[in-house]
Amino acid sequence: MQKTVVRIKLGGVLRIPPAVILRLGLKPGSKIDIKITANRTIEVTKALSRRERRIAQLRERLRVALEQRRIAEA
């Protein structure tokens, strides 16, 4: 997952710079997650596709299983 931090001024509209759009590989219809941080910055993250979310879930399951196996063998 790529993450880019953008600093903006207070105002009515959030404009994402073209460099951020290019860096995240966004296309029309892409979904993004926006998080406002305490120091007046906004984190823009490309949302994971269904396939990417499933892969992340499987990786987490594998990590937990390997950790449990390591503990059991110790």
Backbone as JSON Lines, residues from 0, in Angstrom:
{"i":0,"aa":"M","n":[0.85,-1.16,0.0],"ca":[0.0,0.0,0.0],"c":[0.89,1.23,0.0]}
{"i":1,"aa":"Q","n":[0.64,2.12,-0.93],"ca":[1.41,3.35,-1.0],"c":[0.71,4.42,-0.19]}
{"i":2,"aa":"K","n":[1.51,5.29,0.43],"ca":[0.95,6.36,1.23],"c":[1.7,7.64,0.9]}
{"i":3,"aa":"T","n":[0.97,8.73,0.73],"ca":[1.57,10.03,0.46],"c":[0.95,11.03,1.42]}
{"i":4,"aa":"V","n":[1.77,11.87,2.01],"ca":[1.28,12.89,2.93],"c":[1.27,14.22,2.2]}
{"i":5,"aa":"V","n":[0.14,14.93,2.27],"ca":[-0.04,16.21,1.58],"c":[-0.42,17.26,2.61]}
{"i":6,"aa":"R","n":[0.26,18.4,2.6],"ca":[-0.09,19.49,3.5],"c":[-0.98,20.47,2.73]}
{"i":7,"aa":"I","n":[-2.12,20.85,3.35],"ca":[-3.04,21.78,2.69],"c":[-3.38,22.92,3.63]}
{"i":8,"aa":"K","n":[-3.87,23.99,3.05],"ca":[-4.36,25.12,3.85],"c":[-5.82,24.87,4.18]}
{"i":9,"aa":"L","n":[-6.3,25.52,5.22],"ca":[-7.7,25.38,5.56],"c":[-8.55,26.0,4.46]}
{"i":10,"aa":"G","n":[-9.59,25.32,4.08],"ca":[-10.45,25.81,3.01],"c":[-11.6,24.86,2.81]}
{"i":11,"aa":"G","n":[-12.37,25.12,1.77],"ca":[-13.56,24.31,1.53],"c":[-13.34,23.06,0.71]}
{"i":12,"aa":"V","n":[-12.36,23.08,-0.2],"ca":[-12.19,21.97,-1.13],"c":[-10.81,21.36,-0.97]}
{"i":13,"aa":"L","n":[-10.76,20.06,-0.96],"ca":[-9.47,19.36,-0.91],"c":[-9.05,19.08,-2.34]}
{"i":14,"aa":"R","n":[-7.93,19.64,-2.73],"ca":[-7.39,19.39,-4.06],"c":[-6.14,18.54,-3.91]}
{"i":15,"aa":"I","n":[-6.15,17.41,-4.53],"ca":[-4.99,16.51,-4.47],"c":[-4.07,16.86,-5.63]}
{"i":16,"aa":"P","n":[-2.82,17.16,-5.33],"ca":[-1.88,17.53,-6.39],"c":[-1.72,16.41,-7.43]}
{"i":17,"aa":"P","n":[-1.51,16.79,-8.69],"ca":[-1.33,15.78,-9.74],"c":[-0.2,14.8,-9.45]}
{"i":18,"aa":"A","n":[0.85,15.26,-8.79],"ca":[1.97,14.37,-8.47],"c":[1.52,13.22,-7.56]}
{"i":19,"aa":"V","n":[0.6,13.51,-6.64],"ca":[0.09,12.48,-5.73],"c":[-0.75,11.48,-6.52]}
{"i":20,"aa":"I","n":[-1.57,11.99,-7.42],"ca":[-2.42,11.12,-8.24],"c":[-1.56,10.18,-9.08]}
{"i":21,"aa":"L","n":[-0.5,10.73,-9.68],"ca":[0.4,9.9,-10.48],"c":[1.14,8.88,-9.63]}
{"i":22,"aa":"R","n":[1.63,9.32,-8.47],"ca":[2.41,8.43,-7.6],"c":[1.58,7.25,-7.09]}
{"i":23,"aa":"L","n":[0.32,7.5,-6.77],"ca":[-0.54,6.43,-6.29],"c":[-1.11,5.58,-7.42]}
{"i":24,"aa":"G","n":[-0.94,6.04,-8.66],"ca":[-1.46,5.29,-9.8],"c":[-2.98,5.32,-9.88]}
{"i":25,"aa":"L","n":[-3.56,6.46,-9.5],"ca":[-5.02,6.58,-9.49],"c":[-5.55,6.8,-10.9]}
{"i":26,"aa":"K","n":[-6.72,6.22,-11.14],"ca":[-7.41,6.37,-12.42],"c":[-8.84,6.77,-12.1]}
{"i":27,"aa":"P","n":[-9.59,7.25,-13.09],"ca":[-11.0,7.56,-12.83],"c":[-11.71,6.34,-12.25]}
{"i":28,"aa":"G","n":[-12.4,6.54,-11.16],"ca":[-13.11,5.45,-10.49],"c":[-12.32,4.77,-9.39]}
{"i":29,"aa":"S","n":[-11.04,5.14,-9.23],"ca":[-10.23,4.55,-8.16],"c":[-10.77,5.01,-6.81]}
{"i":30,"aa":"K","n":[-10.69,4.12,-5.83],"ca":[-11.12,4.47,-4.48],"c":[-9.9,4.83,-3.66]}
{"i":31,"aa":"I","n":[-10.04,5.87,-2.83],"ca":[-8.94,6.29,-1.97],"c":[-9.44,6.43,-0.54]}
{"i":32,"aa":"D","n":[-8.53,6.29,0.39],"ca":[-8.81,6.54,1.8],"c":[-8.12,7.83,2.18]}
{"i":33,"aa":"I","n":[-8.84,8.7,2.9],"ca":[-8.28,9.98,3.33],"c":[-8.33,10.03,4.85]}
{"i":34,"aa":"K","n":[-7.19,10.37,5.46],"ca":[-7.1,10.45,6.92],"c":[-6.49,11.8,7.28]}
{"i":35,"aa":"I","n":[-7.17,12.56,8.13],"ca":[-6.67,13.85,8.58],"c":[-5.86,13.62,9.85]}
{"i":36,"aa":"T","n":[-4.61,14.08,9.86],"ca":[-3.73,13.88,11.0],"c":[-3.76,15.1,11.91]}
{"i":37,"aa":"A","n":[-3.16,14.97,13.07],"ca":[-3.19,16.04,14.08],"c":[-2.42,17.29,13.64]}
{"i":38,"aa":"N","n":[-1.42,17.13,12.8],"ca":[-0.61,18.3,12.43],"c":[-1.05,18.92,11.1]}
{"i":39,"aa":"R","n":[-2.34,18.88,10.83],"ca":[-2.94,19.52,9.65],"c":[-2.44,18.95,8.33]}
{"i":40,"aa":"T","n":[-2.12,17.69,8.31],"ca":[-1.8,17.04,7.04],"c":[-2.86,16.0,6.75]}
{"i":41,"aa":"I","n":[-2.93,15.62,5.51],"ca":[-3.91,14.62,5.09],"c":[-3.16,13.47,4.45]}
{"i":42,"aa":"E","n":[-3.42,12.27,4.94],"ca":[-2.84,11.07,4.34],"c":[-3.81,10.55,3.29]}
{"i":43,"aa":"V","n":[-3.33,10.42,2.08],"ca":[-4.13,9.89,0.99],"c":[-3.57,8.52,0.65]}
{"i":44,"aa":"T","n":[-4.39,7.49,0.75],"ca":[-3.95,6.13,0.51],"c":[-4.87,5.48,-0.51]}
{"i":45,"aa":"K","n":[-4.29,4.79,-1.47],"ca":[-5.1,4.07,-2.44],"c":[-5.75,2.89,-1.73]}
{"i":46,"aa":"A","n":[-7.06,2.78,-1.82],"ca":[-7.77,1.69,-1.17],"c":[-7.41,0.37,-1.83]}
{"i":47,"aa":"L","n":[-7.36,-0.68,-1.03],"ca":[-7.04,-2.0,-1.55],"c":[-8.22,-2.57,-2.34]}
{"i":48,"aa":"S","n":[-7.92,-3.26,-3.42],"ca":[-8.96,-3.94,-4.17],"c":[-9.39,-5.18,-3.39]}
{"i":49,"aa":"R","n":[-10.46,-5.82,-3.82],"ca":[-10.92,-7.03,-3.13],"c":[-9.83,-8.09,-3.13]}
{"i":50,"aa":"R","n":[-9.15,-8.22,-4.24],"ca":[-8.07,-9.22,-4.35],"c":[-6.93,-8.88,-3.38]}
{"i":51,"aa":"E","n":[-6.54,-7.61,-3.33],"ca":[-5.46,-7.19,-2.44],"c":[-5.84,-7.39,-0.97]}
{"i":52,"aa":"R","n":[-7.12,-7.09,-0.63],"ca":[-7.59,-7.32,0.75],"c":[-7.53,-8.8,1.11]}
{"i":53,"aa":"R","n":[-7.94,-9.66,0.18],"ca":[-7.92,-11.11,0.43],"c":[-6.49,-11.6,0.62]}
{"i":54,"aa":"I","n":[-5.57,-11.12,-0.2],"ca":[-4.17,-11.5,-0.06],"c":[-3.63,-11.05,1.29]}
{"i":55,"aa":"A","n":[-3.99,-9.84,1.72],"ca":[-3.55,-9.34,3.02],"c":[-4.1,-10.21,4.16]}
{"i":56,"aa":"Q","n":[-5.35,-10.63,4.05],"ca":[-5.95,-11.5,5.07],"c":[-5.2,-12.84,5.13]}
{"i":57,"aa":"L","n":[-4.91,-13.42,3.96],"ca":[-4.21,-14.7,3.93],"c":[-2.8,-14.58,4.5]}
{"i":58,"aa":"R","n":[-2.13,-13.48,4.18],"ca":[-0.78,-13.25,4.73],"c":[-0.83,-13.16,6.25]}
{"i":59,"aa":"E","n":[-1.84,-12.47,6.77],"ca":[-1.98,-12.32,8.22],"c":[-2.24,-13.68,8.87]}
{"i":60,"aa":"R","n":[-3.11,-14.49,8.26],"ca":[-3.37,-15.83,8.79],"c":[-2.1,-16.67,8.81]}
{"i":61,"aa":"L","n":[-1.34,-16.6,7.73],"ca":[-0.09,-17.35,7.65],"c":[0.9,-16.88,8.71]}
{"i":62,"aa":"R","n":[0.98,-15.56,8.92],"ca":[1.88,-15.02,9.93],"c":[1.51,-15.54,11.31]}
{"i":63,"aa":"V","n":[0.21,-15.52,11.63],"ca":[-0.27,-15.98,12.93],"c":[0.0,-17.48,13.1]}
{"i":64,"aa":"A","n":[-0.26,-18.26,12.05],"ca":[-0.03,-19.71,12.13],"c":[1.45,-20.01,12.34]}
{"i":65,"aa":"L","n":[2.32,-19.31,11.63],"ca":[3.75,-19.53,11.8],"c":[4.22,-19.13,13.19]}
{"i":66,"aa":"E","n":[3.66,-18.06,13.72],"ca":[4.02,-17.61,15.07],"c":[3.57,-18.64,16.11]}
{"i":67,"aa":"Q","n":[2.35,-19.16,15.95],"ca":[1.85,-20.17,16.88],"c":[2.69,-21.44,16.81]}
{"i":68,"aa":"R","n":[3.09,-21.82,15.6],"ca":[3.93,-23.01,15.44],"c":[5.3,-22.8,16.1]}
{"i":69,"aa":"R","n":[5.85,-21.61,15.93],"ca":[7.15,-21.3,16.53],"c":[7.06,-21.38,18.05]}
{"i":70,"aa":"I","n":[5.97,-20.85,18.62],"ca":[5.77,-20.89,20.07],"c":[5.6,-22.34,20.54]}
{"i":71,"aa":"A","n":[4.84,-23.14,19.78],"ca":[4.6,-24.54,20.16],"c":[5.89,-25.36,20.13]}
{"i":72,"aa":"E","n":[6.77,-25.05,19.2],"ca":[8.02,-25.8,19.08],"c":[9.04,-25.39,20.14]}
{"i":73,"aa":"A","n":[8.87,-24.22,20.71],"ca":[9.85,-23.73,21.7],"c":[9.73,-24.4,23.04]}
